[in-house]
Amino acid sequence: MSDNVRTAKEVVEAYLERSMIPDPTGAAEYVSNDFEVTFTGGRRFTAPAETIAFNAKRYKWVKKKFLRTDAALDETSGDVHVYNSGYLYGEWPDGTPFEGNRYMDAFIVRNSEIISANVWNDSAEILLERAGLAETPSL
């Protein structure tokens, strides 16, 4: 594994750990000035403080259980594409605990800074099911 790939994986995991504290200032140390993140449903944010504020409305608290962090170097651009996946666990705003909520985050790291991220998880589907609006029950 190249040093660029190893560093990119470390940057992403450090960013995610700071985001879970939540520590928006600490998380911001790992992103570029033109950082952009897109959440499930197309919600766009440009700073860790914005994503942390969004999560504070959706969850009483939330953490990630990392299962895998994989990375690949784009030899043409020098960017490293990092994928972190696992499960969310925490509490919904009403205090109901949850776990096993799948997530997949895809990052692009350039010069040891995260320039973009795409975040997907099952939260919206779980909330639809809790509200009786799911088209089919989850497994």
BASEBA-173831 format. One record per residue (C-alpha): z, y, x. Coordinates in steps of 0.001 Angstrom, whole numbers, plus 500000, padded with zeros to 6 digits. Layout:
N
ZYX
...
***
This chain:
139
500000500000500000
499016503379501426
501571506135501971
499818508297499323
500149505556496712
503771504817497601
504663508529497512
502893509020494164
504889506178492603
508132507665493955
507198511130492614
506519509749489123
509726507717488978
511789510681490233
510150512939487618
510909510416484846
514512509976486001
515082513766485981
513432514021482560
515807511395481155
518986513154482339
517619515585480879
517106517991483794
514002520118483148
514510522157486328
514751519027488470
511759517435486729
509711520602487308
510061520095491072
507609517181490794
504808518870488833
502022521255489812
501735524826488546
498873523777486252
500627520637484959
499651519413481511
501076516511479534
499716515072476306
502063513121474050
501157510575471399
499372512356468566
497730514892470885
500742517174471376
500188519176474581
502837520690476819
502719522477480169
506291522132481446
509027519499481538
511302521842479553
508825521674476652
508683517878476589
512454517617476866
512848520074473962
510399518016471871
512333514819472613
515613516538471679
514234516988468149
512990513409467849
515951511568469412
519705512107469637
519180510718473122
516515508566474766
516091506719478061
513363504589479607
513765501076480951
511075500862483618
509315497518483700
506407498411485986
505045501264488015
501509500625489225
499235502973491131
495673503173492378
494058505626494770
490831507319493699
489136507372497093
486589509981495949
489081512632494803
492174511530496711
494137511543493445
496522508713492723
496598507313489183
500092506060488386
501015503966485336
504630503497484290
505458501189481398
508490499707479763
510783500269476789
512527503266475281
516103502900474078
518550505387472624
519563506815469251
517620508443466459
518937511836465267
521058510103462597
522853508083465296
521055504787464593
520546502972467904
517164501601468916
515676499606471770
512460497763472533
510274500799471732
507231500228473959
505874503061476102
503054503608478581
502752506758480684
499674507543482779
499912510177485514
497562511781487994
499252512782491241
497542515116493721
499132516225496986
502455514680495911
502561516680492656
501951515466489119
498975517369487720
498686515570484387
500294512933482234
499505511068479039
502416509561477127
502187506834474479
505001505039472654
505855503336469367
508208506060468096
505869507499465468
505139504043464048
508838503184463982
509648506453462202
506884505798459646
508332502358458981
511860503766458605
510480506259456064
508696503491454137
505270504886455058
504022502215457488
500810500499456496
502048497199457883
505482496150459121
506084496074462866
506791492812464636
***
